[in-house]
Amino acid sequence: MERKQRSSLIAIFGIVIFLGSMFLLLPLVEYYLLALILMFVGVIMIGIGSAMFKNFDNSLDQPAEDCYYCNGTGRIDGLDGPVTCARCGGTGVFSSDSD
Ligand SMILES: [Zn+2]
């Protein structure tokens, strides 16, 4: 598995933990403390995941890398269907000097 995917999985898992504990555990008085701890863990995982994700893109030495905004497709899902990615201008290639 790619590091990029792994870091986004950590962030997604953190969101799931955060939302799950907020909606499932927080209303229960006896799990209140557990919910707070899990929400805290979730927030940390979201932070770590997004930090890893950004780090991965910023620390690249290669000049050409798939644009992380559109995953190299050059297109992102807009309200009325796919639109050209504003970050890479539809090329699908991320270049640090355009940042
Ligand atoms: Zn893009």
Backbone and ligand atoms as CSV (ligand in chain L), in Angstrom:
chain,resi,resn,atom,element,x,y,z
A,1,MET,N,N,0.838,-1.199,0.000
A,1,MET,CA,C,0.000,0.000,0.000
A,1,MET,C,C,0.880,1.259,0.000
A,2,GLU,N,N,0.475,2.248,-0.745
A,2,GLU,CA,C,1.235,3.488,-0.806
A,2,GLU,C,C,1.144,4.254,0.503
A,3,ARG,N,N,2.208,5.000,0.789
A,3,ARG,CA,C,2.204,5.816,2.006
A,3,ARG,C,C,1.082,6.843,1.972
A,4,LYS,N,N,0.845,7.357,0.794
A,4,LYS,CA,C,-0.186,8.370,0.629
A,4,LYS,C,C,-1.549,7.803,1.014
A,5,GLN,N,N,-1.818,6.595,0.534
A,5,GLN,CA,C,-3.092,5.954,0.848
A,5,GLN,C,C,-3.181,5.637,2.329
A,6,ARG,N,N,-2.040,5.174,2.887
A,6,ARG,CA,C,-2.034,4.807,4.291
A,6,ARG,C,C,-2.323,6.024,5.170
A,7,SER,N,N,-1.693,7.162,4.826
A,7,SER,CA,C,-1.910,8.353,5.642
A,7,SER,C,C,-3.351,8.837,5.542
A,8,SER,N,N,-3.961,8.710,4.360
A,8,SER,CA,C,-5.355,9.130,4.258
A,8,SER,C,C,-6.260,8.137,4.979
A,9,LEU,N,N,-5.856,6.862,5.011
A,9,LEU,CA,C,-6.630,5.870,5.754
A,9,LEU,C,C,-6.613,6.181,7.247
A,10,ILE,N,N,-5.448,6.609,7.754
A,10,ILE,CA,C,-5.354,6.979,9.165
A,10,ILE,C,C,-6.310,8.130,9.464
A,11,ALA,N,N,-6.315,9.118,8.576
A,11,ALA,CA,C,-7.188,10.279,8.768
A,11,ALA,C,C,-8.655,9.877,8.708
A,12,ILE,N,N,-8.996,9.020,7.744
A,12,ILE,CA,C,-10.382,8.568,7.606
A,12,ILE,C,C,-10.795,7.757,8.830
A,13,PHE,N,N,-9.900,6.879,9.289
A,13,PHE,CA,C,-10.166,6.080,10.480
A,13,PHE,C,C,-10.359,6.990,11.689
A,14,GLY,N,N,-9.564,8.049,11.771
A,14,GLY,CA,C,-9.707,9.012,12.853
A,14,GLY,C,C,-11.059,9.702,12.823
A,15,ILE,N,N,-11.515,10.027,11.626
A,15,ILE,CA,C,-12.834,10.670,11.477
A,15,ILE,C,C,-13.931,9.704,11.923
A,16,VAL,N,N,-13.785,8.420,11.534
A,16,VAL,CA,C,-14.768,7.404,11.915
A,16,VAL,C,C,-14.818,7.250,13.433
A,17,ILE,N,N,-13.635,7.191,14.069
A,17,ILE,CA,C,-13.575,7.066,15.524
A,17,ILE,C,C,-14.211,8.292,16.185
A,18,PHE,N,N,-13.856,9.455,15.664
A,18,PHE,CA,C,-14.364,10.711,16.233
A,18,PHE,C,C,-15.887,10.772,16.146
A,19,LEU,N,N,-16.412,10.535,14.936
A,19,LEU,CA,C,-17.857,10.638,14.743
A,19,LEU,C,C,-18.583,9.517,15.474
A,20,GLY,N,N,-17.999,8.318,15.432
A,20,GLY,CA,C,-18.620,7.174,16.093
A,20,GLY,C,C,-18.756,7.391,17.585
A,21,SER,N,N,-17.679,7.857,18.212
A,21,SER,CA,C,-17.742,8.074,19.657
A,21,SER,C,C,-18.634,9.260,19.996
A,22,MET,N,N,-18.682,10.249,19.097
A,22,MET,CA,C,-19.505,11.425,19.374
A,22,MET,C,C,-20.996,11.073,19.319
A,23,PHE,N,N,-21.373,10.253,18.330
A,23,PHE,CA,C,-22.796,9.969,18.149
A,23,PHE,C,C,-23.256,8.725,18.902
A,24,LEU,N,N,-22.344,7.771,19.133
A,24,LEU,CA,C,-22.756,6.511,19.756
A,24,LEU,C,C,-22.459,6.480,21.247
A,25,LEU,N,N,-21.297,6.996,21.654
A,25,LEU,CA,C,-20.870,6.871,23.050
A,25,LEU,C,C,-21.177,8.108,23.882
A,26,LEU,N,N,-21.042,9.282,23.263
A,26,LEU,CA,C,-21.203,10.521,24.030
A,26,LEU,C,C,-22.585,10.651,24.680
A,27,PRO,N,N,-23.685,10.220,23.992
A,27,PRO,CA,C,-25.009,10.329,24.642
A,27,PRO,C,C,-25.153,9.421,25.868
A,28,LEU,N,N,-24.333,8.391,25.983
A,28,LEU,CA,C,-24.423,7.474,27.107
A,28,LEU,C,C,-23.565,7.990,28.263
A,29,VAL,N,N,-24.207,8.229,29.380
A,29,VAL,CA,C,-23.515,8.843,30.519
A,29,VAL,C,C,-22.355,7.979,30.989
A,30,GLU,N,N,-22.543,6.668,31.028
A,30,GLU,CA,C,-21.502,5.797,31.561
A,30,GLU,C,C,-20.283,5.701,30.649
A,31,TYR,N,N,-20.452,6.097,29.353
A,31,TYR,CA,C,-19.332,6.046,28.413
A,31,TYR,C,C,-18.808,7.439,28.084
A,32,TYR,N,N,-19.235,8.398,28.867
A,32,TYR,CA,C,-18.889,9.789,28.562
A,32,TYR,C,C,-17.375,10.003,28.492
A,33,LEU,N,N,-16.679,9.495,29.518
A,33,LEU,CA,C,-15.229,9.670,29.562
A,33,LEU,C,C,-14.554,8.921,28.416
A,34,LEU,N,N,-15.021,7.691,28.166
A,34,LEU,CA,C,-14.478,6.887,27.069
A,34,LEU,C,C,-14.689,7.610,25.735
A,35,ALA,N,N,-15.886,8.210,25.581
A,35,ALA,CA,C,-16.181,8.945,24.347
A,35,ALA,C,C,-15.214,10.104,24.165
A,36,LEU,N,N,-14.963,10.824,25.253
A,36,LEU,CA,C,-14.040,11.966,25.168
A,36,LEU,C,C,-12.637,11.504,24.784
A,37,ILE,N,N,-12.198,10.390,25.383
A,37,ILE,CA,C,-10.866,9.861,25.078
A,37,ILE,C,C,-10.797,9.426,23.610
A,38,LEU,N,N,-11.822,8.723,23.149
A,38,LEU,CA,C,-11.835,8.246,21.767
A,38,LEU,C,C,-11.898,9.413,20.784
A,39,MET,N,N,-12.667,10.443,21.127
A,39,MET,CA,C,-12.727,11.626,20.262
A,39,MET,C,C,-11.349,12.284,20.168
A,40,PHE,N,N,-10.675,12.316,21.307
A,40,PHE,CA,C,-9.322,12.875,21.352
A,40,PHE,C,C,-8.383,12.057,20.464
A,41,VAL,N,N,-8.465,10.724,20.588
A,41,VAL,CA,C,-7.647,9.832,19.758
A,41,VAL,C,C,-7.972,10.053,18.278
A,42,GLY,N,N,-9.261,10.192,17.976
A,42,GLY,CA,C,-9.689,10.410,16.600
A,42,GLY,C,C,-9.100,11.686,16.021
A,43,VAL,N,N,-9.141,12.760,16.828
A,43,VAL,CA,C,-8.604,14.049,16.380
A,43,VAL,C,C,-7.105,13.934,16.114
A,44,ILE,N,N,-6.406,13.219,17.012
A,44,ILE,CA,C,-4.964,13.035,16.835
A,44,ILE,C,C,-4.683,12.264,15.544
A,45,MET,N,N,-5.472,11.215,15.304
A,45,MET,CA,C,-5.270,10.410,14.091
A,45,MET,C,C,-5.532,11.236,12.840
A,46,ILE,N,N,-6.562,12.107,12.892
A,46,ILE,CA,C,-6.841,12.985,11.751
A,46,ILE,C,C,-5.640,13.903,11.512
A,47,GLY,N,N,-5.101,14.445,12.622
A,47,GLY,CA,C,-3.945,15.336,12.518
A,47,GLY,C,C,-2.725,14.634,11.961
A,48,ILE,N,N,-2.443,13.432,12.486
A,48,ILE,CA,C,-1.281,12.673,12.026
A,48,ILE,C,C,-1.444,12.307,10.555
A,49,GLY,N,N,-2.633,11.830,10.204
A,49,GLY,CA,C,-2.887,11.412,8.827
A,49,GLY,C,C,-2.698,12.558,7.845
A,50,SER,N,N,-3.267,13.725,8.174
A,50,SER,CA,C,-3.144,14.856,7.248
A,50,SER,C,C,-1.728,15.407,7.236
A,51,ALA,N,N,-1.042,15.362,8.385
A,51,ALA,CA,C,0.353,15.823,8.431
A,51,ALA,C,C,1.235,14.916,7.588
A,52,MET,N,N,1.027,13.592,7.695
A,52,MET,CA,C,1.778,12.633,6.887
A,52,MET,C,C,1.506,12.868,5.409
A,53,PHE,N,N,0.238,13.133,5.116
A,53,PHE,CA,C,-0.174,13.345,3.733
A,53,PHE,C,C,0.536,14.561,3.154
A,54,LYS,N,N,0.550,15.667,3.895
A,54,LYS,CA,C,1.199,16.900,3.435
A,54,LYS,C,C,2.705,16.719,3.349
A,55,ASN,N,N,3.281,16.103,4.385
A,55,ASN,CA,C,4.709,15.840,4.426
A,55,ASN,C,C,5.156,15.067,3.207
A,56,PHE,N,N,4.372,14.065,2.880
A,56,PHE,CA,C,4.709,13.193,1.775
A,56,PHE,C,C,4.812,14.004,0.486
A,57,ASP,N,N,3.874,14.920,0.297
A,57,ASP,CA,C,3.892,15.721,-0.922
A,57,ASP,C,C,5.002,16.764,-0.902
A,58,ASN,N,N,5.269,17.333,0.269
A,58,ASN,CA,C,6.255,18.409,0.353
A,58,ASN,C,C,7.685,17.904,0.284
A,59,SER,N,N,7.894,16.650,0.700
A,59,SER,CA,C,9.255,16.149,0.777
A,59,SER,C,C,9.686,15.435,-0.497
A,60,LEU,N,N,8.904,15.564,-1.536
A,60,LEU,CA,C,9.242,14.873,-2.771
A,60,LEU,C,C,10.385,15.568,-3.504
A,61,ASP,N,N,11.276,14.774,-4.021
A,61,ASP,CA,C,12.376,15.317,-4.806
A,61,ASP,C,C,12.055,15.284,-6.294
A,62,GLN,N,N,11.201,14.365,-6.673
A,62,GLN,CA,C,10.858,14.266,-8.087
A,62,GLN,C,C,10.097,15.511,-8.521
A,63,PRO,N,N,10.398,16.040,-9.693
A,63,PRO,CA,C,9.715,17.238,-10.161
A,63,PRO,C,C,8.254,16.980,-10.487
A,64,ALA,N,N,7.952,15.806,-10.939
A,64,ALA,CA,C,6.580,15.508,-11.333
A,64,ALA,C,C,5.989,14.450,-10.418
A,65,GLU,N,N,4.848,14.763,-9.882
A,65,GLU,CA,C,4.139,13.830,-9.021
A,65,GLU,C,C,2.652,14.075,-9.220
A,66,ASP,N,N,1.898,13.030,-9.071
A,66,ASP,CA,C,0.460,13.182,-9.236
A,66,ASP,C,C,-0.086,14.258,-8.303
A,67,CYS,N,N,-0.897,15.103,-8.842
A,67,CYS,CA,C,-1.537,16.150,-8.046
A,67,CYS,C,C,-2.384,15.491,-6.964
A,68,TYR,N,N,-2.148,15.883,-5.706
A,68,TYR,CA,C,-2.881,15.219,-4.632
A,68,TYR,C,C,-4.335,15.666,-4.561
A,69,TYR,N,N,-4.628,16.793,-5.186
A,69,TYR,CA,C,-5.981,17.321,-5.125
A,69,TYR,C,C,-6.930,16.487,-5.986
A,70,CYS,N,N,-6.430,16.047,-7.123
A,70,CYS,CA,C,-7.280,15.279,-8.043
A,70,CYS,C,C,-6.729,13.873,-8.235
A,71,ASN,N,N,-5.675,13.523,-7.505
A,71,ASN,CA,C,-5.031,12.218,-7.616
A,71,ASN,C,C,-4.489,11.953,-9.014
A,72,GLY,N,N,-4.082,12.992,-9.699
A,72,GLY,CA,C,-3.437,12.829,-10.993
A,72,GLY,C,C,-4.382,12.694,-12.165
A,73,THR,N,N,-5.669,12.800,-11.896
A,73,THR,CA,C,-6.635,12.652,-12.984
A,73,THR,C,C,-6.827,13.969,-13.728
A,74,GLY,N,N,-6.505,15.112,-13.067
A,74,GLY,CA,C,-6.708,16.408,-13.686
A,74,GLY,C,C,-8.145,16.897,-13.571
A,75,ARG,N,N,-8.988,16.047,-13.005
A,75,ARG,CA,C,-10.398,16.412,-12.894
A,75,ARG,C,C,-10.884,16.112,-11.478
A,76,ILE,N,N,-11.744,16.965,-10.987
A,76,ILE,CA,C,-12.356,16.704,-9.689
A,76,ILE,C,C,-13.867,16.743,-9.844
A,77,ASP,N,N,-14.564,16.122,-8.914
A,77,ASP,CA,C,-16.019,16.080,-8.984
A,77,ASP,C,C,-16.608,17.417,-8.569
A,78,GLY,N,N,-17.246,18.077,-9.502
A,78,GLY,CA,C,-17.926,19.335,-9.205
A,78,GLY,C,C,-19.406,19.087,-8.994
A,79,LEU,N,N,-20.147,20.167,-8.832
A,79,LEU,CA,C,-21.582,20.041,-8.586
A,79,LEU,C,C,-22.298,19.463,-9.802
A,80,ASP,N,N,-21.824,19.828,-10.995
A,80,ASP,CA,C,-22.476,19.368,-12.218
A,80,ASP,C,C,-21.606,18.366,-12.959
A,81,GLY,N,N,-20.876,17.541,-12.213
A,81,GLY,CA,C,-20.026,16.546,-12.841
A,81,GLY,C,C,-18.571,16.939,-12.741
A,82,PRO,N,N,-17.701,16.193,-13.407
A,82,PRO,CA,C,-16.259,16.443,-13.309
A,82,PRO,C,C,-15.888,17.810,-13.862
A,83,VAL,N,N,-15.016,18.509,-13.136
A,83,VAL,CA,C,-14.502,19.788,-13.613
A,83,VAL,C,C,-12.979,19.738,-13.578
A,84,THR,N,N,-12.349,20.630,-14.331
A,84,THR,CA,C,-10.891,20.678,-14.357
A,84,THR,C,C,-10.344,21.061,-12.989
A,85,CYS,N,N,-9.343,20.331,-12.545
A,85,CYS,CA,C,-8.735,20.595,-11.240
A,85,CYS,C,C,-8.060,21.962,-11.253
A,86,ALA,N,N,-8.409,22.786,-10.265
A,86,ALA,CA,C,-7.855,24.141,-10.203
A,86,ALA,C,C,-6.407,24.135,-9.731
A,87,ARG,N,N,-6.026,23.084,-9.013
A,87,ARG,CA,C,-4.689,23.034,-8.421
A,87,ARG,C,C,-3.616,22.788,-9.476
A,88,CYS,N,N,-3.876,21.856,-10.379
A,88,CYS,CA,C,-2.871,21.492,-11.380
A,88,CYS,C,C,-3.278,21.960,-12.762
A,89,GLY,N,N,-4.430,22.590,-12.888
A,89,GLY,CA,C,-4.875,23.082,-14.177
A,89,GLY,C,C,-5.223,21.970,-15.157
A,90,GLY,N,N,-5.578,20.808,-14.636
A,90,GLY,CA,C,-6.001,19.706,-15.484
A,90,GLY,C,C,-4.888,18.817,-15.973
A,91,THR,N,N,-3.643,19.125,-15.573
A,91,THR,CA,C,-2.535,18.303,-16.025
A,91,THR,C,C,-2.406,17.023,-15.195
A,92,GLY,N,N,-2.887,17.078,-13.955
A,92,GLY,CA,C,-2.766,15.933,-13.052
A,92,GLY,C,C,-1.390,15.841,-12.425
A,93,VAL,N,N,-0.520,16.801,-12.719
A,93,VAL,CA,C,0.841,16.781,-12.181
A,93,VAL,C,C,0.998,17.908,-11.177
A,94,PHE,N,N,1.480,17.548,-10.003
A,94,PHE,CA,C,1.696,18.543,-8.975
A,94,PHE,C,C,3.105,19.088,-9.087
A,95,SER,N,N,3.245,20.389,-9.176
A,95,SER,CA,C,4.574,20.989,-9.155
A,95,SER,C,C,4.640,21.984,-8.015
A,96,SER,N,N,5.703,21.904,-7.236
A,96,SER,CA,C,5.782,22.680,-6.010
A,96,SER,C,C,5.908,24.175,-6.275
A,97,ASP,N,N,6.414,24.566,-7.435
A,97,ASP,CA,C,6.599,25.999,-7.668
A,97,ASP,C,C,5.282,26.720,-7.976
A,98,SER,N,N,4.230,25.960,-8.244
A,98,SER,CA,C,2.931,26.591,-8.476
A,98,SER,C,C,2.138,26.686,-7.191
A,99,ASP,N,N,2.771,26.306,-6.121
A,99,ASP,CA,C,2.064,26.306,-4.835
A,99,ASP,C,C,2.056,27.713,-4.229
L,1,ZN,ZN,ZN,-5.047,18.328,-9.807
